[in-house]
């Protein structure tokens, strides 16, 4: 049987005082000790390595034999040489390594879809079909906005499903919405924008995008009707980041009055809004409200992603950008990565145009609705004093506890008990005297797991309350 050729980063120097064999031994020994050559890694045959280095085969045979005698290399007739499986590597000490990840018993972390439901077969089929239709030129450096076929498909899909006013020239494909908002913030800074308003509470990751772009950030409070536009008017901001369809983390939807007031503010101030269409696909009690962007496409930059609908690993997001911002956003994208992976973009275009995303969302809405119902029923049974805030939508429930409960103590005790969750204080820019509130994601757990997890959470809450009472009594 012919052995496969393998490349190996080893070289020999004719002017070196050491023999060729000694040079080979030294480099292989060092690579194995450092860990760049891993245990059980295959090595080139003696004939192949001799050819690569331009030396005689007996030189390599002798070097391998010496390394085998020292225990670094395993030699067996009829197979390729390998690094010894039991060699001790010079890796960082245990104190230098990362802390091992312990999976929680109950994963109620919000904002994450059910990754086990990713439609692998449909995605592979779309990826294969998309790659099959790609021209040779499509495999080169093309438009940094993204593949035209995906921008066309996104323009059609977003107009049909979200009411977004767009054409392919306005669509910019990004590596998720995280990159999208970073590109926008940097573009705004380059255009002279100084101050950006953000919802409070809001996703902590967007704060980093604003600050890293060199922009000043100002917090604007949110209530059950969405962002408080009267407070926004006092903020003297040039731009605002909003989540009107399903505010994260409160679960509120922006009311019609607030939408109208926000549009008036944008026009009076000649400002721009960045719309994160978070969780818009998952509304369980009625049809979702259309995108805010449709009401003023020249002043609103729209952003979306596959991270909540399919999987974060796809790293596919999009912006719909007014013409005056296309140039600055494109310049930032060229500086960042010249656009994301094109083959996956062609696959995503097939996934959209074939209706696979529509079918997947239809399946998942039913599944997530059942899980949300299971969580609410379990809370009513185990924590009847808790209230559910926000609309019937998204991937998490916003759970308000009675005044006097210690939100942080409950969160930390829950984590010690193997329950992954977050609480409202983690998303606030300013300290606010509000009711203690937990965020419980339900997308990744079955109904049975949700019921068991909520029951355990109720035990945690009661345990923390008893500890609080003991502290008060002992004072």
C-alpha positions as CSV (number, residue, x, y, z in Angstrom):
1,X,0.0,0.0,0.0
2,X,1.3,3.4,-0.9
3,X,1.9,5.7,2.1
4,X,0.5,9.2,1.8
5,X,2.9,12.1,1.5
6,X,3.1,14.3,4.6
7,X,4.7,17.7,4.9
8,X,6.8,18.4,8.1
9,X,8.3,21.7,9.2
10,X,11.9,20.5,9.5
11,X,15.0,21.9,7.6
12,X,18.7,21.2,7.5
13,X,21.5,23.7,6.9
14,X,24.6,22.7,5.0
15,X,26.8,25.3,6.8
16,X,25.7,24.0,10.3
17,X,28.5,22.3,12.3
18,X,26.0,19.6,13.3
19,X,25.3,16.6,11.1
20,X,22.1,16.4,9.1
21,X,20.9,13.6,11.4
22,X,21.6,15.6,14.5
23,X,19.7,18.6,13.1
24,X,16.7,16.5,12.3
25,X,16.7,14.9,15.8
26,X,17.0,18.2,17.5
27,X,14.1,19.8,15.7
28,X,11.8,16.9,16.1
29,X,12.7,16.5,19.7
30,X,12.0,20.2,20.3
31,X,8.7,20.1,18.4
32,X,7.5,17.0,20.4
33,X,8.5,18.5,23.7
34,X,6.8,21.8,23.0
35,X,3.5,20.2,21.9
36,X,3.5,21.5,18.3
37,X,3.8,17.8,17.3
38,X,1.0,16.2,19.3
39,X,1.1,12.6,20.8
40,X,0.2,10.0,18.1
41,X,0.7,12.5,15.3
42,X,1.8,10.9,12.1
43,X,5.3,11.7,10.7
44,X,6.5,11.3,7.1
45,X,8.1,8.1,6.0
46,X,11.9,7.9,6.0
47,X,11.8,8.0,2.1
48,X,9.4,11.0,2.0
49,X,11.3,13.1,4.6
50,X,14.6,12.4,2.9
51,X,13.1,13.6,-0.4
52,X,11.7,16.8,1.3
53,X,15.1,17.6,2.9
54,X,17.3,16.6,0.0
55,X,19.3,14.1,2.1
56,X,20.0,10.4,1.9
57,X,17.5,8.0,3.3
58,X,19.9,6.4,5.8
59,X,20.3,9.8,7.5
60,X,16.6,10.0,8.3
61,X,16.5,6.3,9.2
62,X,19.2,6.9,11.8
63,X,17.5,10.0,13.2
64,X,14.2,8.2,13.6
65,X,15.9,5.3,15.3
66,X,17.6,7.6,17.8
67,X,14.3,9.3,18.6
68,X,12.6,5.9,18.9
69,X,15.2,4.8,21.4
70,X,14.6,7.9,23.5
71,X,10.9,7.3,23.5
72,X,9.8,10.2,21.3
73,X,8.8,8.3,18.2
74,X,7.1,4.9,17.6
75,X,8.3,2.9,14.7
76,X,6.3,-0.1,13.4
77,X,6.9,-1.9,10.1
78,X,4.3,-1.2,7.5
79,X,3.0,1.9,9.0
80,X,4.0,5.5,9.2
81,X,6.2,6.7,12.1
82,X,4.2,8.4,14.9
83,X,4.9,10.6,17.8
84,X,4.8,8.5,21.0
85,X,1.4,8.5,22.6
86,X,2.9,8.7,26.1
87,X,5.4,11.5,25.6
88,X,5.2,14.2,28.2
89,X,4.6,17.6,26.7
90,X,6.0,20.9,28.0
91,X,2.5,22.5,28.2
92,X,1.5,25.3,30.6
93,X,1.0,24.3,34.2
94,X,-2.4,23.6,35.6
95,X,-2.6,27.0,37.1
96,X,-2.1,28.6,33.7
97,X,-4.9,26.7,32.0
98,X,-8.5,27.7,31.8
99,X,-11.0,26.7,34.4
100,X,-12.8,23.5,33.4
101,X,-16.3,24.2,32.2
102,X,-19.0,22.6,34.3
103,X,-22.3,22.2,32.5
104,X,-25.3,23.2,34.6
105,X,-28.0,20.8,35.6
106,X,-30.6,23.3,34.4
107,X,-29.7,25.7,31.6
108,X,-32.0,28.7,31.8
109,X,-29.5,31.1,30.3
110,X,-31.5,33.5,28.1
111,X,-31.0,34.4,24.5
112,X,-29.9,31.0,23.2
113,X,-31.8,28.8,20.7
114,X,-32.1,25.0,20.8
115,X,-28.9,24.0,19.0
116,X,-30.0,20.4,18.9
117,X,-32.8,21.4,16.5
118,X,-30.5,22.9,13.9
119,X,-31.7,21.6,10.5
120,X,-28.5,19.8,9.5
121,X,-29.8,18.0,6.5
122,X,-31.5,21.0,5.0
123,X,-28.5,23.2,5.7
124,X,-26.1,20.7,4.0
125,X,-28.4,20.4,1.0
126,X,-28.6,24.2,0.7
127,X,-24.8,24.5,1.1
128,X,-24.2,21.9,-1.6
129,X,-26.7,23.5,-4.0
130,X,-25.3,27.0,-3.3
131,X,-21.7,25.8,-3.9
132,X,-22.8,24.0,-7.1
133,X,-24.2,27.3,-8.5
134,X,-21.2,29.4,-7.7
135,X,-19.1,30.7,-10.6
136,X,-15.4,30.6,-10.5
137,X,-15.4,34.3,-10.0
138,X,-17.6,34.0,-6.9
139,X,-14.7,32.2,-5.2
140,X,-12.5,35.3,-5.3
141,X,-12.6,38.6,-3.6
142,X,-16.1,39.9,-4.5
143,X,-18.2,42.8,-3.2
144,X,-17.4,43.3,0.5
145,X,-21.1,44.0,1.1
146,X,-21.6,40.2,0.7
147,X,-22.6,37.8,-2.1
148,X,-25.1,39.4,-4.4
149,X,-27.3,36.2,-4.4
150,X,-27.7,36.4,-0.6
151,X,-28.3,40.2,-0.6
152,X,-31.1,39.6,-3.1
153,X,-32.6,36.7,-1.1
154,X,-32.4,38.8,2.2
155,X,-34.0,41.8,0.6
156,X,-36.9,39.6,-0.6
157,X,-37.2,37.7,2.7
158,X,-37.0,40.8,5.0
159,X,-39.5,42.7,3.0
160,X,-42.0,39.7,3.0
161,X,-41.6,38.7,6.7
162,X,-40.5,41.9,8.5
163,X,-41.8,44.7,6.2
164,X,-38.3,46.0,5.7
165,X,-38.0,48.5,2.9
166,X,-34.9,47.5,1.0
167,X,-33.1,46.6,-2.2
168,X,-30.0,44.5,-2.5
169,X,-27.7,47.5,-2.8
170,X,-28.7,48.5,0.8
171,X,-28.0,45.1,2.3
172,X,-24.6,44.4,4.0
173,X,-23.9,40.8,5.0
174,X,-21.9,40.6,8.3
175,X,-20.4,38.0,10.6
176,X,-23.4,38.1,12.9
177,X,-25.1,41.2,14.3
178,X,-22.2,41.7,16.8
179,X,-20.0,42.6,13.9
180,X,-22.8,44.6,12.3
181,X,-23.3,46.9,15.2
182,X,-19.5,47.4,15.6
183,X,-19.2,48.4,11.9
184,X,-22.1,50.9,12.3
185,X,-20.6,52.4,15.5
186,X,-17.2,52.9,13.9
187,X,-18.8,54.3,10.8
188,X,-20.9,56.8,12.8
189,X,-17.8,57.9,14.7
190,X,-16.0,58.4,11.4
191,X,-18.9,60.6,10.3
192,X,-18.7,62.8,13.3
193,X,-21.3,61.3,15.6
194,X,-20.3,61.8,19.2
195,X,-23.0,60.5,21.5
196,X,-25.1,57.3,21.3
197,X,-28.1,56.5,23.4
198,X,-28.7,52.9,24.5
199,X,-31.6,51.3,26.3
200,X,-31.2,50.7,30.0
201,X,-31.4,47.8,30.7
202,X,-29.9,46.3,27.5
203,X,-27.5,43.7,26.1
204,X,-24.2,44.4,27.7
205,X,-22.3,43.4,24.5
206,X,-23.5,46.4,22.6
207,X,-22.0,48.7,25.2
208,X,-18.6,47.5,24.2
209,X,-19.3,48.2,20.5
210,X,-20.2,51.8,21.4
211,X,-17.3,52.5,23.7
212,X,-14.6,50.8,21.5
213,X,-15.7,53.0,18.6
214,X,-14.8,56.0,20.7
215,X,-18.4,57.1,21.2
216,X,-19.9,58.5,24.3
217,X,-22.7,56.3,25.7
218,X,-25.8,57.6,27.5
219,X,-28.4,55.4,29.2
220,X,-32.1,55.9,28.5
221,X,-34.6,54.0,30.6
222,X,-37.1,51.5,29.3
223,X,-40.5,50.6,30.6
224,X,-43.4,48.4,29.4
225,X,-43.9,50.6,26.3
226,X,-40.2,50.5,25.3
227,X,-37.6,53.2,25.3
228,X,-38.8,56.4,27.0
229,X,-38.6,59.0,24.2
230,X,-39.0,61.9,26.6
231,X,-35.8,60.9,28.4
232,X,-34.2,60.3,25.0
233,X,-34.9,63.9,24.1
234,X,-33.0,65.1,27.1
235,X,-30.0,62.9,26.3
236,X,-28.7,65.1,23.5
237,X,-27.7,62.0,21.5
238,X,-26.9,61.8,17.8
239,X,-27.9,58.2,17.5
240,X,-29.8,55.5,19.4
241,X,-29.7,51.7,19.6
242,X,-33.2,50.2,20.0
243,X,-34.9,46.7,20.2
244,X,-38.5,47.6,19.3
245,X,-39.9,44.2,18.5
246,X,-39.0,42.5,21.8
247,X,-36.8,44.5,24.1
248,X,-33.9,42.6,25.7
249,X,-34.0,41.9,28.6
250,X,-37.4,43.3,29.7
251,X,-39.5,41.6,27.1
252,X,-41.4,44.8,26.3
253,X,-42.6,45.7,22.8
254,X,-42.4,49.3,21.7
255,X,-45.9,50.9,21.7
256,X,-47.3,52.7,18.7
257,X,-47.1,56.0,20.5
258,X,-43.5,55.5,21.3
259,X,-42.7,54.5,17.7
260,X,-44.3,57.7,16.5
261,X,-42.5,59.8,19.1
262,X,-39.1,58.2,18.2
263,X,-39.6,58.9,14.5
264,X,-40.4,62.6,15.4
265,X,-37.2,62.7,17.5
266,X,-35.1,61.3,14.7
267,X,-36.4,63.9,12.2
268,X,-36.2,66.8,14.5
269,X,-32.7,65.9,15.7
270,X,-31.5,64.7,12.2
271,X,-30.4,61.6,14.1
272,X,-30.1,57.9,13.2
273,X,-31.5,54.8,14.9
274,X,-29.9,51.3,14.9
275,X,-32.7,48.8,15.1
276,X,-31.8,45.4,16.5
277,X,-34.7,43.2,15.4
278,X,-34.1,40.9,18.3
279,X,-36.4,37.9,18.7
280,X,-38.8,39.3,16.1
281,X,-39.4,35.8,14.6
282,X,-40.8,34.4,17.8
283,X,-44.2,35.9,18.8
284,X,-46.6,33.3,20.2
285,X,-49.9,35.2,20.9
286,X,-50.3,37.2,17.7
287,X,-48.6,38.2,14.5
288,X,-45.3,40.2,15.2
289,X,-45.2,43.9,14.7
290,X,-43.3,45.0,11.6
291,X,-39.9,46.4,11.7
292,X,-39.5,50.0,12.8
293,X,-37.2,50.6,9.7
294,X,-40.2,50.5,7.4
295,X,-41.5,53.7,8.9
296,X,-38.3,55.7,8.0
297,X,-35.8,53.8,5.9
298,X,-33.6,56.8,5.5
299,X,-32.9,57.3,9.2
300,X,-33.0,53.7,10.5
301,X,-30.2,51.1,10.1
302,X,-31.8,47.7,10.5
303,X,-29.9,44.7,11.8
304,X,-30.6,41.0,12.1
305,X,-28.9,37.6,12.5
306,X,-29.2,33.8,12.3
307,X,-27.8,33.4,15.8
308,X,-31.3,33.2,17.4
309,X,-33.1,31.5,14.6
310,X,-30.5,28.9,13.6
311,X,-27.2,28.9,15.4
312,X,-24.5,31.4,16.4
313,X,-21.9,29.2,14.8
314,X,-23.1,30.2,11.3
315,X,-21.8,33.8,11.9
316,X,-24.2,35.3,9.4
317,X,-25.9,38.6,10.1
318,X,-27.1,41.5,8.0
319,X,-27.6,45.2,8.0
320,X,-30.0,47.2,5.8
321,X,-28.4,50.6,5.5
322,X,-29.6,54.0,4.2
323,X,-27.6,55.1,1.1
324,X,-25.7,57.8,3.0
325,X,-24.2,55.3,5.4
326,X,-23.3,52.6,2.8
327,X,-19.9,54.1,2.0
328,X,-18.7,54.6,5.6
329,X,-20.0,51.1,6.7
330,X,-18.3,49.5,3.7
331,X,-15.0,51.2,4.5
332,X,-15.2,49.8,8.0
333,X,-16.0,46.3,6.7
334,X,-13.1,46.3,4.2
335,X,-10.8,47.2,7.1
336,X,-12.3,44.5,9.3
337,X,-12.3,41.4,7.0
338,X,-13.4,42.3,3.5
339,X,-16.6,40.5,4.1
340,X,-17.5,37.1,5.5
341,X,-17.2,33.6,4.0
342,X,-18.8,33.5,0.6
343,X,-19.6,29.8,0.3
344,X,-21.7,29.9,3.4
345,X,-23.5,33.0,2.1
346,X,-24.4,31.1,-1.1
347,X,-25.7,28.3,1.1
348,X,-27.8,30.7,3.2
349,X,-29.3,32.2,0.0
350,X,-30.4,28.7,-1.0
351,X,-31.8,28.1,2.5
352,X,-33.9,31.3,2.2
353,X,-35.1,31.0,-1.3
354,X,-36.1,27.3,-0.9
355,X,-38.3,28.2,2.1
356,X,-36.2,26.2,4.5
357,X,-35.9,29.0,7.0
358,X,-39.7,29.5,6.9
359,X,-40.3,25.8,7.6
360,X,-37.7,25.8,10.4
361,X,-39.2,28.8,12.1
362,X,-42.7,27.4,11.9
363,X,-41.5,24.2,13.6
364,X,-39.6,26.1,16.3
365,X,-42.4,28.5,17.1
366,X,-44.6,25.6,18.2
367,X,-41.8,24.0,20.2
368,X,-40.8,27.2,22.0
369,X,-44.4,28.1,22.7
370,X,-44.9,24.8,24.4
371,X,-41.7,25.3,26.4
372,X,-42.7,28.8,27.4
373,X,-46.2,27.5,28.5
374,X,-44.4,24.8,30.6
375,X,-42.3,27.4,32.3
376,X,-45.2,29.7,33.1
377,X,-47.2,26.7,34.5
378,X,-44.3,25.6,36.6
379,X,-43.7,29.1,38.0
380,X,-47.4,29.4,38.9
381,X,-47.2,26.0,40.7
382,X,-43.9,26.4,42.4
383,X,-43.5,30.2,42.7
384,X,-47.0,31.6,42.6
385,X,-45.9,34.9,44.0
386,X,-43.7,35.6,40.9
387,X,-45.0,37.7,38.0
388,X,-44.2,37.3,34.3
389,X,-43.4,40.5,32.5
390,X,-43.3,41.3,28.8
391,X,-45.1,39.8,25.8
392,X,-45.5,36.2,24.8
393,X,-42.4,36.1,22.6
394,X,-38.8,35.3,22.3
395,X,-36.6,32.7,24.0
396,X,-36.8,33.8,27.7
397,X,-39.3,34.7,30.4
398,X,-38.8,37.9,32.5
399,X,-39.8,36.8,36.0
400,X,-40.4,39.5,38.7
401,X,-40.1,38.4,42.3
402,X,-41.7,40.1,45.3
403,X,-40.0,43.2,46.7
404,X,-37.6,42.3,49.5
405,X,-36.1,39.3,47.6
406,X,-32.4,39.5,47.1
407,X,-32.0,39.1,43.3
408,X,-28.2,38.8,43.4
409,X,-28.2,36.3,46.3
410,X,-30.8,34.2,44.5
411,X,-28.8,34.3,41.2
412,X,-25.6,33.2,42.9
413,X,-27.2,30.5,45.0
414,X,-29.0,29.2,41.8
415,X,-25.6,28.9,40.1
416,X,-24.1,27.1,43.0
417,X,-27.1,24.7,42.7
418,X,-26.4,24.0,39.0
419,X,-29.0,26.4,37.6
420,X,-27.7,28.7,34.9
421,X,-29.7,32.0,34.7
422,X,-29.2,35.8,34.7
423,X,-30.9,38.6,36.5
424,X,-31.9,42.1,35.6
425,X,-29.1,43.9,37.5
426,X,-26.6,42.4,35.1
427,X,-28.0,44.4,32.2
428,X,-28.4,47.8,33.9
429,X,-26.0,50.7,33.2
430,X,-27.3,52.6,36.3
431,X,-28.3,51.4,39.7
432,X,-32.1,51.4,39.9
433,X,-34.4,50.6,42.7
434,X,-36.6,48.1,40.9
435,X,-38.2,44.8,41.7
436,X,-35.9,41.8,41.8
437,X,-36.1,40.2,38.4
438,X,-34.7,36.9,37.0
439,X,-34.3,36.0,33.3
440,X,-35.1,32.4,32.5
441,X,-34.4,31.0,29.1
442,X,-36.5,28.0,28.0
443,X,-35.3,27.3,24.5
444,X,-32.7,24.7,25.3
445,X,-34.7,22.5,27.7
446,X,-37.5,20.0,27.4
447,X,-40.8,20.7,29.2
448,X,-40.0,18.0,31.8
449,X,-36.5,19.6,32.4
450,X,-38.1,23.0,32.7
451,X,-40.6,21.8,35.3
452,X,-37.8,20.1,37.3
453,X,-35.6,23.2,37.0
454,X,-38.2,25.6,38.1
455,X,-39.0,23.4,41.1
456,X,-35.4,23.4,42.1
457,X,-35.3,27.2,41.6
458,X,-38.2,27.6,43.9
459,X,-36.2,25.7,46.6
460,X,-33.3,28.1,46.0
461,X,-35.5,31.1,46.4
462,X,-37.0,29.8,49.7
463,X,-33.5,28.9,50.9
464,X,-32.2,32.4,50.3
465,X,-35.3,33.9,52.0
466,X,-34.7,31.8,55.1
467,X,-31.1,33.0,55.2
468,X,-32.2,36.6,54.9
469,X,-34.6,36.1,57.8
470,X,-31.9,34.6,60.0
471,X,-29.7,37.6,59.3
472,X,-32.5,40.0,60.3
473,X,-33.2,38.0,63.5
474,X,-29.5,38.0,64.5
475,X,-29.1,41.7,64.2
